[in-house]
Amino acid sequence: MDRFRPLLGMLGLAVGFVLYAAAGRFAEPVASALIGLMFVLLGALAFWYAGSERWIQVLGAVLALYGLLRMTVLR
């Protein structure tokens, strides 16, 4: 599985860009909520994936916090 890790990373990045662009096509309150939700999910998955890696846990928490702020305050 380690041989395919770079390929899966690039595929995930491409899917993220497509989802971000697709969410941006909605009207403004819905677009911010969708993009914020994507960041919250990304942060939660990063935190779950981290295991005992502290810096990945911090990154996941920052992404989730940004997602919450994006849904509520940053529009």
C-alpha positions as CSV (number, residue, x, y, z in Angstrom):
1,M,0.0,0.0,0.0
2,D,3.0,2.3,0.6
3,R,3.8,2.3,-3.1
4,F,0.4,3.9,-3.9
5,R,0.5,6.5,-1.2
6,P,1.8,9.4,-3.5
7,L,-0.8,8.5,-6.1
8,L,-3.6,8.4,-3.5
9,G,-2.4,11.7,-2.1
10,M,-2.5,13.4,-5.5
11,L,-5.9,11.8,-6.2
12,G,-7.2,13.1,-2.9
13,L,-5.9,16.6,-3.6
14,A,-7.6,16.6,-7.0
15,V,-10.9,15.5,-5.5
16,G,-10.6,18.2,-2.8
17,F,-10.1,20.9,-5.4
18,V,-13.1,19.7,-7.4
19,L,-15.3,19.6,-4.3
20,Y,-14.2,23.1,-3.3
21,A,-15.0,24.4,-6.8
22,A,-18.3,22.7,-6.8
23,A,-19.3,24.1,-3.4
24,G,-18.3,27.6,-4.6
25,R,-21.0,27.5,-7.2
26,F,-23.8,27.7,-4.6
27,A,-25.3,30.9,-3.3
28,E,-23.3,32.5,-0.5
29,P,-24.7,31.2,2.8
30,V,-24.8,27.6,1.4
31,A,-21.3,27.8,-0.1
32,S,-19.7,29.0,3.1
33,A,-21.5,26.3,5.0
34,L,-20.4,23.5,2.6
35,I,-16.8,24.7,2.4
36,G,-16.7,25.0,6.2
37,L,-18.2,21.5,6.6
38,M,-15.5,20.1,4.3
39,F,-12.8,21.7,6.4
40,V,-14.4,20.3,9.6
41,L,-14.5,16.8,8.1
42,L,-10.9,17.1,6.8
43,G,-9.8,18.2,10.3
44,A,-11.7,15.4,12.0
45,L,-10.2,12.8,9.6
46,A,-6.7,14.2,10.1
47,F,-7.1,14.0,13.9
48,W,-8.4,10.5,13.7
49,Y,-5.6,9.4,11.3
50,A,-2.9,11.0,13.5
51,G,-2.8,8.4,16.1
52,S,0.0,9.6,18.5
53,E,1.4,12.2,16.0
54,R,1.0,15.5,17.9
55,W,1.6,17.8,14.9
56,I,-1.1,16.0,12.8
57,Q,-3.5,16.3,15.7
58,V,-2.8,20.0,15.9
59,L,-3.2,20.4,12.2
60,G,-6.6,18.6,12.3
61,A,-7.8,20.8,15.1
62,V,-6.8,23.9,13.3
63,L,-8.5,22.7,10.1
64,A,-11.7,21.9,12.1
65,L,-11.6,25.3,13.9
66,Y,-11.2,27.1,10.5
67,G,-14.1,25.1,9.2
68,L,-16.3,26.1,12.1
69,L,-15.2,29.8,11.7
70,R,-15.9,29.6,8.0
71,M,-19.4,28.3,8.6
72,T,-20.3,31.0,11.2
73,V,-18.1,34.1,11.1
74,L,-16.0,34.2,7.9
75,R,-18.2,34.9,4.9
